[in-house]
Amino acid sequence: MTWKEALVRASEILKQNRIEDATLESELLLRHTLKIDRVRLYVESERELTSEQETTFWQLVDRRLKGEPTAYITGHREFYGLDFDVSPAVLIPRPETELLVEKALALAKSRAVSTIADIGTGCGAIAISLAKHIPDVRIYATDISTEALRVARNNAEKHGVTGRITFLQGNLLEPLPEPVDLIIANLPYVRRSDITQKGPLSFEPRAALDGGEAGLDTIRELCRQVSGKLRPNGCLLLEIGQGQVKAVSDLLKSRFPAATIEVAPDLAGIERVVGLCLTASQPNR
């Protein structure tokens, strides 16, 4: 079987089993099997798979058919143009989370931002992406998971930003040693009832997904911790789930009545990021 034939057949099988982006996923699995880049895959598409390669490839396809995410099978996920190592200890970075990075970069251009805190850093995708694009910023990245921080540190070393990011273990904002100019958080916001034992989220760490009954438990806890953790004129960016914008906005308004609050939709039109910016005179309580 040629590389091309294997790719076409695997794509058909994944499509038949309602796997989204079947062609792309088949390509990623085949490239992982062959340890090659995309260009070589298509330039040499008429090459034959060895019997060992063919066995390995179809084993990977079978794992995908059983629901295991491709990112965990290959150990990689692209985010904001960078390749990140991932493991079942961390949430797989989503395309919609790139909006958080874009909003943070925009804030860094429009106001003084010298320190950033990435809360619940996971594999470090947000912190590392910002470190690559904002040369002079100092970044704190917190996570409660020791294993997640290990993955994040490895990614920071991989992308050459180890000296720019301080990784801290602990609950949300508690480990921060000082107030910062910008807090970014992609926290658990999935409603508990939406997480099933056999669903598509079952392979990912539950602690990184489960936001409680309404999906807002961890977001509420972070908002309670903000006091003293933002500098004057500081900003907070939160990723939220569909239908949560009013509850989160109301929560922020109740704690920071004089602050500016803005909401940004993702590419699907879902209100995905809530941003809050203090004024110099705004009490941080």
C-alpha positions in Angstrom: 0.0 0.0 0.0 1.4 3.4 -1.0 1.4 6.4 1.3 -1.3 8.0 -0.8 -3.5 4.9 -0.7 -3.2 4.7 3.0 -4.1 8.3 3.5 -7.1 8.1 1.2 -8.3 4.9 2.9 -7.9 6.2 6.4 -9.7 9.4 5.5 -12.7 7.4 4.2 -12.8 5.3 7.4 -12.6 8.3 9.7 -15.3 10.1 7.7 -17.6 7.1 7.9 -17.2 7.2 11.7 -18.0 10.9 11.8 -14.6 12.1 12.7 -14.3 15.8 11.9 -11.4 16.9 9.7 -10.8 13.3 8.6 -8.3 14.1 5.9 -6.2 16.3 8.2 -6.3 13.8 11.0 -5.3 10.9 8.7 -2.4 13.0 7.5 -1.2 13.7 11.0 -1.4 10.0 12.0 0.5 9.0 8.8 3.2 11.6 9.2 3.6 10.5 12.8 4.0 6.9 11.7 6.6 7.8 9.1 8.3 10.6 11.1 8.2 13.0 8.1 6.9 16.5 7.4 3.9 17.4 5.2 5.9 18.3 2.2 7.6 14.9 2.0 4.4 13.1 2.5 2.9 14.5 -0.7 6.1 14.7 -2.7 6.8 11.0 -2.1 3.2 9.9 -1.9 3.7 6.9 -4.2 6.2 5.3 -1.9 5.2 2.0 -0.3 4.6 1.5 3.4 6.7 -1.2 5.0 4.7 -4.0 6.7 5.8 -2.6 10.1 4.7 1.0 9.1 1.4 -0.3 7.8 0.7 -2.2 11.1 1.6 0.8 13.2 -0.5 3.2 11.1 -3.7 1.2 11.3 -3.2 0.8 15.1 -3.1 4.5 15.4 -6.2 4.8 13.2 -8.0 2.3 15.5 -7.1 4.3 18.5 -8.6 7.4 16.9 -11.8 5.5 16.1 -12.1 4.6 19.7 -12.2 8.3 20.6 -8.6 9.0 21.6 -7.7 12.5 20.4 -5.0 12.7 17.7 -3.0 15.2 19.7 -2.6 12.5 22.5 -1.7 9.8 19.9 1.0 11.9 18.3 2.0 13.9 21.4 1.8 17.2 19.6 -0.6 20.0 18.9 -0.1 23.2 16.9 -1.2 26.5 18.6 -0.7 30.0 17.4 1.8 28.8 14.8 3.9 26.8 17.3 4.2 23.1 17.9 3.5 22.0 21.5 4.1 18.7 23.2 1.0 17.5 24.9 0.1 14.5 27.1 -3.1 13.3 28.8 -2.0 15.4 31.8 -2.9 18.6 30.0 -5.8 19.9 28.1 -5.4 20.0 24.3 -5.0 23.6 23.2 -8.1 24.7 21.1 -8.1 27.1 18.1 -10.6 29.3 19.9 -8.1 29.9 22.7 -5.8 31.7 20.2 -8.3 34.6 20.6 -7.0 35.1 24.2 -3.4 35.4 22.8 -4.6 37.9 20.2 -6.4 40.1 22.7 -3.4 40.0 25.1 -1.1 41.1 22.2 -3.5 43.9 21.4 -3.5 45.1 25.0 0.3 45.0 25.2 0.4 47.4 22.2 -2.1 49.8 23.6 -1.0 50.1 27.3 2.0 49.4 29.5 2.2 45.6 30.1 5.5 44.4 31.7 4.1 41.5 33.7 1.6 38.8 32.8 0.1 35.9 34.6 -1.2 32.9 32.7 -3.5 31.0 35.1 -4.0 27.3 34.6 -1.2 27.2 32.1 -1.5 23.5 31.1 1.0 22.8 28.4 2.1 26.4 28.5 0.6 27.3 25.1 -0.6 30.8 26.0 2.4 31.8 28.1 4.9 30.6 25.6 3.1 32.2 22.6 3.1 35.5 24.5 6.7 35.2 25.4 7.6 34.6 21.7 5.7 37.8 20.6 6.4 40.2 23.5 10.2 40.3 24.0 10.4 42.3 27.2 7.5 41.0 29.2 7.9 38.8 32.3 5.4 36.0 32.6 4.2 33.9 35.5 2.5 30.6 34.6 0.6 28.8 37.3 -1.0 25.4 37.5 -2.1 23.1 40.3 -0.8 20.0 38.4 2.8 19.0 38.8 2.7 17.0 35.7 1.2 19.8 33.7 4.0 22.1 34.8 6.5 19.5 33.7 5.0 19.5 30.2 4.9 23.3 30.2 8.5 23.6 31.2 9.6 21.2 28.5 7.7 23.3 25.9 9.3 26.5 27.2 12.7 24.9 26.7 11.7 23.7 23.3 10.8 27.2 22.2 13.7 29.0 23.9 11.8 31.0 26.4 12.7 29.3 29.7 14.3 32.4 31.1 11.2 34.5 30.4 8.6 32.4 32.2 8.4 31.6 35.9 6.4 28.5 36.5 4.5 28.3 39.8 2.5 25.4 41.3 -0.6 26.3 43.2 -4.3 27.2 43.0 -5.1 29.9 40.5 -3.7 33.3 41.6 -2.5 32.2 45.0 1.2 31.5 44.0 1.7 34.9 42.4 4.5 36.8 44.2 3.4 40.2 43.1 0.5 42.1 41.3 0.7 42.0 37.5 -0.5 44.1 34.6 -2.4 41.4 32.9 -4.1 38.2 34.0 -5.1 35.6 31.4 -7.1 32.6 32.3 -8.5 29.7 30.3 -10.1 27.9 33.2 -12.4 24.9 33.4 -15.8 26.1 32.2 -17.5 23.0 30.9 -20.8 22.1 32.7 -20.4 18.9 34.6 -23.4 17.3 33.0 -21.7 17.8 29.6 -18.7 15.6 30.6 -19.5 11.9 30.0 -17.4 8.8 30.6 -17.4 7.9 26.9 -17.7 11.3 25.4 -15.1 13.1 23.3 -13.8 14.9 26.5 -13.3 11.7 28.4 -9.6 11.4 27.5 -8.7 14.8 28.8 -8.0 15.7 32.4 -11.3 16.2 34.1 -9.9 18.9 36.5 -9.0 21.0 33.4 -12.6 20.8 32.1 -15.1 20.5 35.0 -16.4 23.9 35.9 -19.2 22.6 38.1 -23.0 22.6 37.6 -23.1 25.8 35.6 -19.5 25.7 34.4 -18.6 28.8 36.5 -17.2 27.5 39.8 -13.5 28.0 39.0 -14.1 31.4 37.2 -15.9 32.6 40.4 -13.0 31.4 42.5 -10.5 33.3 40.4 -12.6 36.5 40.6 -12.6 36.2 44.4 -8.8 36.0 44.3 -8.2 39.0 42.0 -8.0 41.4 44.9 -4.4 42.6 45.2 -3.2 40.7 42.2 -3.8 43.3 39.5 -1.9 46.6 39.3 -3.7 49.9 38.7 -4.8 50.0 35.1 -4.4 46.2 35.0 -6.5 43.9 32.8 -8.1 40.5 33.1 -8.9 38.2 30.1 -11.1 35.2 30.6 -12.1 32.5 28.1 -15.7 31.4 28.7 -18.2 28.9 27.3 -21.2 29.4 25.2 -24.0 31.1 27.0 -21.9 32.2 30.0 -21.2 35.8 29.0 -24.0 37.4 31.0 -23.2 35.5 34.2 -19.5 36.3 34.0 -20.0 39.9 33.0 -22.4 40.4 35.9 -19.9 38.9 38.3 -17.1 41.2 37.2 -19.3 44.2 37.3 -20.4 43.5 40.8 -16.7 43.3 41.9 -15.4 46.1 39.7 -18.3 48.5 39.0 -16.1 51.2 37.5 -14.0 48.9 35.3 -14.4 48.6 31.5 -15.7 45.3 30.3 -15.6 44.1 26.7 -16.6 40.8 25.1 -15.1 39.3 22.0 -16.6 36.5 19.8 -14.6 33.7 18.3 -14.6 32.7 14.6 -17.8 30.8 15.1 -19.6 33.9 16.5 -19.6 32.5 20.1 -18.9 35.1 22.8 -15.6 33.6 23.9 -13.4 36.2 25.7 -14.5 38.6 28.5 -12.0 41.4 29.1 -11.9 43.7 32.1 -9.6 46.7 32.5 -9.3 48.8 35.7 -8.7 52.5 35.8 -5.9 53.9 38.0 -8.5 54.9 40.6 -10.5 51.7 40.4 -10.5 49.9 43.7 -9.1 46.4 43.4 -11.3 44.6 45.8 
